[in-house]
Each structure stands twice: as C-alpha cells, then as structure tokens.
Amino acid sequence: MRWLEVRRHSLTKKGAARGHGSHLSGPGVTLARVVGAGLGPVAYVVTSASPRAIETAIAMGFAVDDTLELPSGYAPGEAGHHDQWSWPRPYVSYAALIRRGGAVAAAAYAQRAVWAQAAGSLPDDAVALVVSHGGSIEPTLVVCLPDADHGSWGAPLGHCEGARLGFDRGRWVSIEFRRAPGPDPPRRCGDAPDSPC
C-alpha cells in the first residue's frame, strides 16, 4: 500500500499584499507548520505551480520535488468559483457533474492522473504529498473513489484541509479526511480576516 496526502494550500494575504499568486500570510505559515508537523515522513512532494501551494509545502517542512500547472475545478456553467460552499452536499453535487462529463470532469480526471503518478512512484508504505486548490481537490476525490458514499463526506476543504488516500495495485482503496487543527477553523474564503482564497 502507498499513501497520498492531498491538501489545499494554506491561508493567503489579503488585498494589495496578496500579490500575484496569493502568497501565504503569517497565520497561513503558522497553520501549515502545524499541519506539516503532523504528517510524518513524506517521500515525494508535488504542488501546483501557484506560489501559495509551493509556499504551503515549504512551510509544512518539505522540499518540493515538482510543480505542475494543475487544472482548475471551476468551469463556467458547471461550477463557479466557490460554488461548492453553497451546495448542501458538495461531493454529491460533484459526482453528478462528473457523470455529465464536461470541464469539471476533465479537470478531475487530469488531476487524478497526477495523483496516481505520485502515489505509483513510491515504494511500499511511503507517502506522497500533493498541495493543490479548493474546487479542484474535491471533484478529484470523487473520481478517485466513485462508488463511495459521497453524501457522508461533509464540507468542502478549508485551508490546509484534505485527505489521505490509500493506493494499492493501481487503485484508490481508502480515504480519510483531514480537517484543519484548532477550534472552529474558518471553512471558506472570507470567514476570517486572514482567510482569502
């Protein structure tokens, strides 16, 4: 069995300080450090090419092995920016979108291929880390485990949240959601002063 830890990037700066690519804020670096300390050894790290994803992995304490232009899970007419926060059962909604095909499904399958390559390159019992984006991770989780009870998966992913997936013989076989530590963390963009996307 190999393991894939996939996480959304950490908290970013607001307003003019945000900069191109949304650099991490001070609280974002702190959150990433806490989350990284709990991950244990990681054999391979791939992030999106966005500075906020790269900075999240580094703040977690890991060197980045590769950066990729990962596809967005947002598509006009299918899933708008942050629509998942208004859906009562977001993973069920993503499953319906994926069954229809289209841009969200294409992005999810493309990102799943990146995840499978990362996990498949590992020795047994090793862990790979992928740092990506909200709205992209959620539909990819659905295509990794299409027969799971998506209605039980809960809320979309907040900053530094994600899942640990088991990968065995070329198949995704398990999922454990990983929520951010601390009391009542912000669950969506804009819920706290330092939590833009």
Phi and psi restraints in degrees (value plus and minus 20) as a CYANA .aco file:
   2 ARG   PHI    -137.4   -97.4
   2 ARG   PSI     143.2   183.2
   3 TRP   PHI    -149.0  -109.0
   3 TRP   PSI     121.5   161.5
   4 LEU   PHI    -142.1  -102.1
   4 LEU   PSI     100.9   140.9
   5 GLU   PHI    -120.1   -80.1
   5 GLU   PSI      97.3   137.3
   6 VAL   PHI    -135.7   -95.7
   6 VAL   PSI     112.2   152.2
   7 ARG   PHI    -155.6  -115.6
   7 ARG   PSI     125.8   165.8
   8 ARG   PHI     -96.1   -56.1
   8 ARG   PSI     129.8   169.8
   9 HIS   PHI     -78.0   -38.0
   9 HIS   PSI     144.5   184.5
  10 SER   PHI    -105.3   -65.3
  10 SER   PSI    -196.1  -156.1
  11 LEU   PHI     -82.4   -42.4
  11 LEU   PSI     120.9   160.9
  12 THR   PHI    -134.2   -94.2
  12 THR   PSI     148.5   188.5
  13 LYS   PHI     -89.5   -49.5
  13 LYS   PSI     140.2   180.2
  14 LYS   PHI    -128.0   -88.0
  14 LYS   PSI     138.2   178.2
  15 GLY   PHI      40.8    80.8
  15 GLY   PSI    -163.8  -123.8
  16 ALA   PHI     -82.5   -42.5
  16 ALA   PSI     -48.5    -8.5
  17 ALA   PHI     -90.2   -50.2
  17 ALA   PSI     -34.1     5.9
  18 ARG   PHI     -81.4   -41.4
  18 ARG   PSI     -64.2   -24.2
  19 GLY   PHI      51.7    91.7
  19 GLY   PSI     155.3   195.3
  20 HIS   PHI     -88.6   -48.6
  20 HIS   PSI     103.5   143.5
  21 GLY   PHI      68.6   108.6
  21 GLY   PSI     -18.6    21.4
  22 SER   PHI      38.2    78.2
  22 SER   PSI      61.5   101.5
  23 HIS   PHI     -90.4   -50.4
  23 HIS   PSI     135.8   175.8
  24 LEU   PHI     -86.8   -46.8
  24 LEU   PSI     126.3   166.3
  25 SER   PHI    -105.7   -65.7
  25 SER   PSI     150.6   190.6
  26 GLY   PHI     -76.2   -36.2
  26 GLY   PSI     -69.8   -29.8
  27 PRO   PHI     -81.2   -41.2
  27 PRO   PSI     -49.9    -9.9
  28 GLY   PHI     -86.8   -46.8
  28 GLY   PSI     -60.0   -20.0
  29 VAL   PHI     -84.3   -44.3
  29 VAL   PSI     -63.5   -23.5
  30 THR   PHI     -80.4   -40.4
  30 THR   PSI     -67.1   -27.1
  31 LEU   PHI     -81.2   -41.2
  31 LEU   PSI     -64.8   -24.8
  32 ALA   PHI     -82.3   -42.3
  32 ALA   PSI     -58.1   -18.1
  33 ARG   PHI     -81.8   -41.8
  33 ARG   PSI     -64.2   -24.2
  34 VAL   PHI     -82.4   -42.4
  34 VAL   PSI     -66.6   -26.6
  35 VAL   PHI     -84.8   -44.8
  35 VAL   PSI     -64.9   -24.9
  36 GLY   PHI     -80.6   -40.6
  36 GLY   PSI     -57.4   -17.4
  37 ALA   PHI     -82.7   -42.7
  37 ALA   PSI     -44.6    -4.6
  38 GLY   PHI    -113.0   -73.0
  38 GLY   PSI     -21.0    19.0
  39 LEU   PHI    -104.4   -64.4
  39 LEU   PSI     -46.1    -6.1
  40 GLY   PHI      59.6    99.6
  40 GLY   PSI    -188.7  -148.7
  41 PRO   PHI     -85.2   -45.2
  41 PRO   PSI     120.2   160.2
  42 VAL   PHI    -147.2  -107.2
  42 VAL   PSI     109.3   149.3
  43 ALA   PHI    -109.6   -69.6
  43 ALA   PSI     -44.8    -4.8
  44 TYR   PHI    -172.1  -132.1
  44 TYR   PSI     116.8   156.8
  45 VAL   PHI    -149.3  -109.3
  45 VAL   PSI     106.2   146.2
  46 VAL   PHI    -148.7  -108.7
  46 VAL   PSI     117.9   157.9
  47 THR   PHI    -149.4  -109.4
  47 THR   PSI     145.6   185.6
  48 SER   PHI     -85.2   -45.2
  48 SER   PSI     143.0   183.0
  49 ALA   PHI     -96.2   -56.2
  49 ALA   PSI     -23.9    16.1
  50 SER   PHI     -89.9   -49.9
  50 SER   PSI     116.8   156.8
  51 PRO   PHI     -72.7   -32.7
  51 PRO   PSI     -58.2   -18.2
  52 ARG   PHI     -84.3   -44.3
  52 ARG   PSI     -52.0   -12.0
  53 ALA   PHI     -95.4   -55.4
  53 ALA   PSI     -64.9   -24.9
  54 ILE   PHI     -81.2   -41.2
  54 ILE   PSI     -66.9   -26.9
  55 GLU   PHI     -83.2   -43.2
  55 GLU   PSI     -52.9   -12.9
  56 THR   PHI     -83.9   -43.9
  56 THR   PSI     -68.0   -28.0
  57 ALA   PHI     -80.7   -40.7
  57 ALA   PSI     -63.1   -23.1
  58 ILE   PHI     -86.0   -46.0
  58 ILE   PSI     -63.0   -23.0
  59 ALA   PHI     -84.5   -44.5
  59 ALA   PSI     -49.2    -9.2
  60 MET   PHI     -88.4   -48.4
  60 MET   PSI     -37.5     2.5
  61 GLY   PHI      84.6   124.6
  61 GLY   PSI      -2.3    37.7
  62 PHE   PHI    -139.5   -99.5
  62 PHE   PSI     121.0   161.0
  63 ALA   PHI     -94.6   -54.6
  63 ALA   PSI     123.1   163.1
  64 VAL   PHI    -110.0   -70.0
  64 VAL   PSI     103.7   143.7
  65 ASP   PHI    -105.8   -65.8
  65 ASP   PSI     -51.0   -11.0
  66 ASP   PHI    -175.8  -135.8
  66 ASP   PSI     128.3   168.3
  67 THR   PHI    -144.8  -104.8
  67 THR   PSI     121.4   161.4
  68 LEU   PHI    -156.4  -116.4
  68 LEU   PSI     132.7   172.7
  69 GLU   PHI    -100.0   -60.0
  69 GLU   PSI      73.8   113.8
  70 LEU   PHI    -103.0   -63.0
  70 LEU   PSI     120.6   160.6
  71 PRO   PHI     -90.3   -50.3
  71 PRO   PSI     128.4   168.4
  72 SER   PHI    -100.2   -60.2
  72 SER   PSI     124.8   164.8
  73 GLY   PHI    -107.1   -67.1
  73 GLY   PSI     -17.0    23.0
  74 TYR   PHI    -116.4   -76.4
  74 TYR   PSI     116.6   156.6
  75 ALA   PHI    -169.0  -129.0
  75 ALA   PSI     109.0   149.0
  76 PRO   PHI     -74.5   -34.5
  76 PRO   PSI     114.6   154.6
  77 GLY   PHI      62.9   102.9
  77 GLY   PSI     -29.5    10.5
  78 GLU   PHI    -138.6   -98.6
  78 GLU   PSI     -83.3   -43.3
  79 ALA   PHI    -163.0  -123.0
  79 ALA   PSI      85.7   125.7
  80 GLY   PHI     -96.4   -56.4
  80 GLY   PSI     149.2   189.2
  81 HIS   PHI     -76.1   -36.1
  81 HIS   PSI      96.6   136.6
  82 HIS   PHI      49.6    89.6
  82 HIS   PSI      -4.8    35.2
  83 ASP   PHI     -75.5   -35.5
  83 ASP   PSI     -52.3   -12.3
  84 GLN   PHI     -77.2   -37.2
  84 GLN   PSI     -44.5    -4.5
  85 TRP   PHI     -94.3   -54.3
  85 TRP   PSI     -37.4     2.6
  86 SER   PHI    -118.3   -78.3
  86 SER   PSI     -26.2    13.8
  87 TRP   PHI    -105.9   -65.9
  87 TRP   PSI     110.7   150.7
  88 PRO   PHI     -82.6   -42.6
  88 PRO   PSI     -54.3   -14.3
  89 ARG   PHI    -153.1  -113.1
  89 ARG   PSI      63.7   103.7
  90 PRO   PHI     -80.1   -40.1
  90 PRO   PSI     -57.5   -17.5
  91 TYR   PHI     -93.0   -53.0
  91 TYR   PSI     -50.0   -10.0
  92 VAL   PHI     -87.5   -47.5
  92 VAL   PSI     -61.3   -21.3
  93 SER   PHI     -83.1   -43.1
  93 SER   PSI     -61.7   -21.7
  94 TYR   PHI     -83.9   -43.9
  94 TYR   PSI     -59.7   -19.7
  95 ALA   PHI     -80.2   -40.2
  95 ALA   PSI     -60.1   -20.1
  96 ALA   PHI     -85.4   -45.4
  96 ALA   PSI     -62.3   -22.3
  97 LEU   PHI     -82.5   -42.5
  97 LEU   PSI     -60.8   -20.8
  98 ILE   PHI     -86.6   -46.6
  98 ILE   PSI     -58.3   -18.3
  99 ARG   PHI     -82.4   -42.4
  99 ARG   PSI     -50.7   -10.7
 100 ARG   PHI     -97.5   -57.5
 100 ARG   PSI     -35.5     4.5
 101 GLY   PHI      59.7    99.7
 101 GLY   PSI    -185.9  -145.9
 102 GLY   PHI      82.3   122.3
 102 GLY   PSI    -188.4  -148.4
 103 ALA   PHI     -88.5   -48.5
 103 ALA   PSI     -59.5   -19.5
 104 VAL   PHI     -83.5   -43.5
 104 VAL   PSI     -65.1   -25.1
 105 ALA   PHI     -81.6   -41.6
 105 ALA   PSI     -64.3   -24.3
 106 ALA   PHI     -81.0   -41.0
 106 ALA   PSI     -62.9   -22.9
 107 ALA   PHI     -84.6   -44.6
 107 ALA   PSI     -61.4   -21.4
 108 ALA   PHI     -85.2   -45.2
 108 ALA   PSI     -62.9   -22.9
 109 TYR   PHI     -87.1   -47.1
 109 TYR   PSI     -56.8   -16.8
 110 ALA   PHI     -85.5   -45.5
 110 ALA   PSI     -61.9   -21.9
 111 GLN   PHI     -90.7   -50.7
 111 GLN   PSI     -54.7   -14.7
 112 ARG   PHI     -79.8   -39.8
 112 ARG   PSI     -57.2   -17.2
 113 ALA   PHI     -83.2   -43.2
 113 ALA   PSI     -59.2   -19.2
 114 VAL   PHI     -83.6   -43.6
 114 VAL   PSI     -64.7   -24.7
 115 TRP   PHI     -82.1   -42.1
 115 TRP   PSI     -63.5   -23.5
 116 ALA   PHI     -84.7   -44.7
 116 ALA   PSI     -58.4   -18.4
 117 GLN   PHI     -84.0   -44.0
 117 GLN   PSI     -62.3   -22.3
 118 ALA   PHI     -83.5   -43.5
 118 ALA   PSI     -68.7   -28.7
 119 ALA   PHI     -88.6   -48.6
 119 ALA   PSI     -59.7   -19.7
 120 GLY   PHI     -87.8   -47.8
 120 GLY   PSI     -40.2    -0.2
 121 SER   PHI    -103.5   -63.5
 121 SER   PSI     -23.7    16.3
 122 LEU   PHI    -107.7   -67.7
 122 LEU   PSI     134.1   174.1
 123 PRO   PHI     -94.7   -54.7
 123 PRO   PSI     146.4   186.4
 124 ASP   PHI     -75.5   -35.5
 124 ASP   PSI     121.1   161.1
 125 ASP   PHI      50.6    90.6
 125 ASP   PSI     -15.6    24.4
 126 ALA   PHI    -107.5   -67.5
 126 ALA   PSI     145.6   185.6
 127 VAL   PHI    -143.2  -103.2
 127 VAL   PSI     114.5   154.5
 128 ALA   PHI    -128.5   -88.5
 128 ALA   PSI     130.1   170.1
 129 LEU   PHI    -138.1   -98.1
 129 LEU   PSI     110.2   150.2
 130 VAL   PHI    -138.2   -98.2
 130 VAL   PSI     107.7   147.7
 131 VAL   PHI    -131.1   -91.1
 131 VAL   PSI      99.5   139.5
 132 SER   PHI    -154.9  -114.9
 132 SER   PSI    -164.8  -124.8
 133 HIS   PHI    -152.8  -112.8
 133 HIS   PSI     129.2   169.2
 134 GLY   PHI     -81.1   -41.1
 134 GLY   PSI     126.7   166.7
 135 GLY   PHI      65.0   105.0
 135 GLY   PSI     -35.0     5.0
 136 SER   PHI    -129.4   -89.4
 136 SER   PSI     -59.1   -19.1
 137 ILE   PHI     -88.4   -48.4
 137 ILE   PSI     -65.2   -25.2
 138 GLU   PHI     -77.7   -37.7
 138 GLU   PSI     -69.9   -29.9
 139 PRO   PHI     -87.4   -47.4
 139 PRO   PSI     -48.0    -8.0
 140 THR   PHI     -89.2   -49.2
 140 THR   PSI     -57.0   -17.0
 141 LEU   PHI     -79.2   -39.2
 141 LEU   PSI     -59.9   -19.9
 142 VAL   PHI     -83.6   -43.6
 142 VAL   PSI     -63.6   -23.6
 143 VAL   PHI     -92.5   -52.5
 143 VAL   PSI     -44.5    -4.5
 144 CYS   PHI     -89.2   -49.2
 144 CYS   PSI     -57.8   -17.8
 145 LEU   PHI    -148.9  -108.9
 145 LEU   PSI      51.9    91.9
 146 PRO   PHI     -86.8   -46.8
 146 PRO   PSI     -41.7    -1.7
 147 ASP   PHI    -119.5   -79.5
 147 ASP   PSI     -14.0    26.0
 148 ALA   PHI     -91.7   -51.7
 148 ALA   PSI     147.0   187.0
 149 ASP   PHI    -102.6   -62.6
 149 ASP   PSI      62.9   102.9
 150 HIS   PHI     -82.4   -42.4
 150 HIS   PSI     -45.4    -5.4
 151 GLY   PHI     -86.9   -46.9
 151 GLY   PSI     -38.7     1.3
 152 SER   PHI    -114.1   -74.1
 152 SER   PSI     -20.4    19.6
 153 TRP   PHI    -100.5   -60.5
 153 TRP   PSI     -31.9     8.1
 154 GLY   PHI      61.5   101.5
 154 GLY   PSI    -169.1  -129.1
 155 ALA   PHI     -96.0   -56.0
 155 ALA   PSI     140.6   180.6
 156 PRO   PHI     -80.9   -40.9
 156 PRO   PSI     154.8   194.8
 157 LEU   PHI    -110.4   -70.4
 157 LEU   PSI     104.7   144.7
 158 GLY   PHI    -100.2   -60.2
 158 GLY   PSI    -196.9  -156.9
 159 HIS   PHI     -80.6   -40.6
 159 HIS   PSI     112.5   152.5
 160 CYS   PHI      46.2    86.2
 160 CYS   PSI      -9.9    30.1
 161 GLU   PHI    -111.7   -71.7
 161 GLU   PSI     142.3   182.3
 162 GLY   PHI     157.6   197.6
 162 GLY   PSI    -163.5  -123.5
 163 ALA   PHI    -174.0  -134.0
 163 ALA   PSI     136.7   176.7
 164 ARG   PHI    -130.3   -90.3
 164 ARG   PSI     103.1   143.1
 165 LEU   PHI    -129.9   -89.9
 165 LEU   PSI     118.2   158.2
 166 GLY   PHI    -110.2   -70.2
 166 GLY   PSI     115.9   155.9
 167 PHE   PHI    -147.1  -107.1
 167 PHE   PSI      98.0   138.0
 168 ASP   PHI    -158.4  -118.4
 168 ASP   PSI     104.7   144.7
 169 ARG   PHI      33.1    73.1
 169 ARG   PSI      23.2    63.2
 170 GLY   PHI      59.1    99.1
 170 GLY   PSI      -9.2    30.8
 171 ARG   PHI    -148.7  -108.7
 171 ARG   PSI     127.2   167.2
 172 TRP   PHI    -102.4   -62.4
 172 TRP   PSI     104.8   144.8
 173 VAL   PHI    -139.4   -99.4
 173 VAL   PSI     -33.4     6.6
 174 SER   PHI    -177.2  -137.2
 174 SER   PSI     140.4   180.4
 175 ILE   PHI    -164.8  -124.8
 175 ILE   PSI     118.8   158.8
 176 GLU   PHI    -153.3  -113.3
 176 GLU   PSI      96.6   136.6
 177 PHE   PHI     -91.9   -51.9
 177 PHE   PSI     123.4   163.4
 178 ARG   PHI    -140.7  -100.7
 178 ARG   PSI      89.7   129.7
 179 ARG   PHI    -115.5   -75.5
 179 ARG   PSI     136.3   176.3
 180 ALA   PHI     -86.2   -46.2
 180 ALA   PSI     125.7   165.7
 181 PRO   PHI     -95.4   -55.4
 181 PRO   PSI     146.2   186.2
 182 GLY   PHI      81.5   121.5
 182 GLY   PSI     145.2   185.2
 183 PRO   PHI     -95.4   -55.4
 183 PRO   PSI     103.8   143.8
 184 ASP   PHI      25.3    65.3
 184 ASP   PSI      43.3    83.3
 185 PRO   PHI     -86.5   -46.5
 185 PRO   PSI     133.2   173.2
 186 PRO   PHI     -77.5   -37.5
 186 PRO   PSI     117.3   157.3
 187 ARG   PHI    -120.4   -80.4
 187 ARG   PSI     -34.3     5.7
 188 ARG   PHI    -168.9  -128.9
 188 ARG   PSI     149.1   189.1
 189 CYS   PHI     -81.9   -41.9
 189 CYS   PSI     114.6   154.6
 190 GLY   PHI      67.9   107.9
 190 GLY   PSI     -22.9    17.1
 191 ASP   PHI     -91.4   -51.4
 191 ASP   PSI     -40.6    -0.6
 192 ALA   PHI    -159.6  -119.6
 192 ALA   PSI     138.2   178.2
 193 PRO   PHI     -74.7   -34.7
 193 PRO   PSI     -53.1   -13.1
 194 ASP   PHI    -125.2   -85.2
 194 ASP   PSI       7.7    47.7
 195 SER   PHI    -142.7  -102.7
 195 SER   PSI      30.1    70.1
 196 PRO   PHI     -94.0   -54.0
 196 PRO   PSI     148.7   188.7
